[in-house]
Amino acid sequence: MSEYAVIVIDMLNDFVTGNLKCERAQNIIPNIKKLIEAARKYNVTVIYSNDAHYPQDHEVVEKWGSHAIKGTKGAEVIPELKPTTKDYIVEKRTYSGFYETGLDPLLRSLGVKTVILTGLHTNMCVRHTAADAFFRGYKIIVAKDGVEAFTQEDQDSGLKYLEYVYNAKLELTSNIIKEFSK
């Protein structure tokens, strides 16, 4: 059992090619794919933290419009990063992968001490997931070439915030993969 878990946040059709498309998401897909493949090879847990909204959710009604509605194609992980039967999928209805989900008990049951965050968006869902991980005592690694935001400004400020406020270690995916093989 590994002390690490790779958490893939919101790499969903609606965020990569759909209603809330982030053009910059294409840049991180190859890095996340390599990281996931290495994690599986070295028996590191892979968890998908996915928006799965109801039409009446606050994010849908008041902020972002219809996106990642539970049970729709838009709420599915993009084909390039498709989960396997050994991976875990934890649905969320807010920015944080922890808020009112089973993520924390899952991580604890697996003996995870360090979460490796990847996905969308650095300054929103990655940030809020990192906050809740920090408050629960997890070490945080952010794959800095495996997270992205709508703009470069949001990306830069998001990474800086994660490092400063949550003591997140910003690492290239290639360095994280090397850590798995030790």
C-alpha atoms as one frame of an Amber mdcrd trajectory, in Angstrom:
protein
   0.000   0.000   0.000   1.357   3.402  -0.976   1.246   6.526   1.160   0.395
   8.480  -2.010  -2.799   8.967  -3.972  -3.125  10.762  -7.293  -6.331  12.784
  -7.389  -7.542  13.752 -10.856  -9.902  16.701 -10.472 -12.638  17.470 -13.005
 -10.971  16.236 -16.182 -14.478  15.936 -17.585 -15.926  16.376 -21.058 -17.725
  19.602 -20.113 -14.475  21.198 -18.878 -12.218  19.984 -21.689 -14.482  20.109
 -24.763 -17.970  21.092 -23.569 -20.052  23.774 -21.872 -17.233  25.193 -19.724
 -14.365  24.377 -22.046 -10.906  25.365 -20.864  -8.731  25.661 -23.966  -5.615
  25.283 -21.821  -6.720  21.833 -20.550  -5.230  20.207 -23.654  -1.756  21.142
 -22.360  -1.997  18.947 -19.267  -3.660  15.809 -20.640  -0.392  14.082 -21.692
   1.243  14.811 -18.314  -1.730  13.558 -16.319  -1.889  10.451 -18.510   1.794
   9.650 -17.820   1.300  10.260 -14.100  -1.765   8.000 -13.931  -0.011   5.248
 -15.879   3.013   5.411 -13.562   0.780   5.442 -10.490  -0.956   2.289 -11.671
   2.400   0.647 -12.449   3.736   1.385  -8.954   0.473   0.563  -7.127  -0.297
   4.156  -6.217  -4.014   4.811  -5.782  -5.736   6.850  -8.511  -8.885   8.720
  -7.542 -11.089  10.773  -9.832 -12.796  13.693  -8.083 -15.591  14.602 -10.480
 -18.303  17.203 -10.540 -21.657  15.434 -10.713 -24.185  18.208 -10.290 -27.923
  18.192  -9.949 -29.664  20.850 -12.054 -30.620  22.793  -8.917 -27.066  22.972
  -7.464 -25.827  26.431  -6.530 -22.867  26.270  -8.947 -25.222  25.424 -11.810
 -28.051  27.827 -11.039 -26.176  30.877  -9.782 -22.615  30.821 -11.107 -21.555
  28.641 -14.046 -24.729  27.502 -15.761 -25.457  23.936 -16.715 -22.335  21.770
 -16.587 -21.282  18.297 -15.479 -24.840  17.237 -14.710 -24.836  13.820 -13.032
 -25.437  11.021 -15.521 -24.661  13.076 -18.651 -21.784  12.732 -21.093 -20.532
  16.133 -19.916 -19.920  14.693 -16.434 -17.799  11.796 -17.751 -13.995  11.707
 -17.590 -12.417  12.485 -20.960 -11.587   9.350 -22.974  -7.811   9.980 -22.821
  -7.860   9.642 -19.013 -10.577   7.034 -18.631 -10.641   5.345 -15.215 -10.011
   1.625 -14.890 -11.861  -0.756 -12.596  -8.990  -0.426 -10.070  -9.417   3.357
  -9.802 -11.855   5.152  -7.536 -14.430   7.748  -8.575 -15.651  10.206  -5.952
 -18.437  12.493  -7.100 -18.674  16.035  -5.762 -21.213  18.829  -5.997 -18.959
  21.723  -4.939 -15.440  22.904  -5.716 -13.855  20.690  -3.044 -13.316  16.990
  -3.526 -13.753  16.562   0.239 -16.919  18.524   0.996 -19.747  16.086   1.772
 -18.050  13.246  -0.141 -16.427  10.015   0.948 -12.937  11.102  -0.118 -11.422
  11.502   3.357 -12.565   8.109   4.713 -11.401   6.484   1.471  -7.925   8.038
   1.727  -7.623   7.084   5.402  -8.715   3.482   4.731  -5.980   3.252   2.092
  -3.295   4.664   4.415  -2.712   7.732   2.242  -0.606  10.490   3.798   0.146
  12.571   0.686  -2.263  13.657  -2.028  -1.009  14.509  -5.493  -3.400  16.932
  -7.145  -3.933  17.221 -10.885  -6.662  18.591 -13.120  -8.891  21.654 -13.387
  -8.994  24.457 -12.275  -5.891  25.421 -10.312  -7.502  28.477  -8.730 -10.873
  26.857  -7.994 -11.469  23.117  -7.573  -7.793  22.247  -7.112  -7.462  25.083
  -4.583 -10.531  24.089  -2.555  -9.576  20.414  -2.586  -6.086  21.398  -1.400
  -7.598  23.499   1.394  -9.637  20.610   2.713  -6.682  18.209   2.367  -4.497
  20.637   4.325  -7.065  21.049   7.097  -7.291  17.251   7.395  -3.524  16.868
   7.782  -2.530  15.528   4.371   0.711  16.519   2.699  -0.002  18.090  -0.671
   1.893  17.797  -3.922   0.582  19.694  -6.932   1.693  18.469 -10.339   2.412
  21.954 -11.660   2.408  20.720 -15.257  -0.713  18.661 -14.528  -3.052  21.455
 -13.400  -4.495  24.318 -15.395  -6.821  27.318 -15.223  -8.749  29.443 -17.715
  -5.990  32.102 -17.879  -2.245  32.286 -17.229  -2.900  34.847 -14.504  -5.305
  32.455 -12.747  -2.807  29.616 -13.147   0.110  31.602 -11.722  -1.825  33.063
  -8.815  -3.403  29.673  -8.095  -0.046  27.890  -7.891   1.447  30.649  -5.747
  -1.532  30.495  -3.364  -1.368  26.697  -3.049   2.320  26.809  -2.225   2.127
  29.721   0.211  -1.117  29.010   2.081  -1.283  25.196   2.050   2.443  24.430
   1.939   1.850  22.480  -1.274   4.968  21.171  -2.934   4.894  22.123  -6.621
   6.504  19.385  -8.709   6.803  18.382 -12.336   5.024  15.135 -13.139   8.350
  13.597 -14.202   9.746  14.163 -10.673   6.631  12.725  -9.066   6.940   9.614
 -11.226  10.574   9.218 -10.110   9.377   9.338  -6.493   6.961   6.449  -7.172
   9.785   4.232  -8.399  11.880   4.576  -5.192
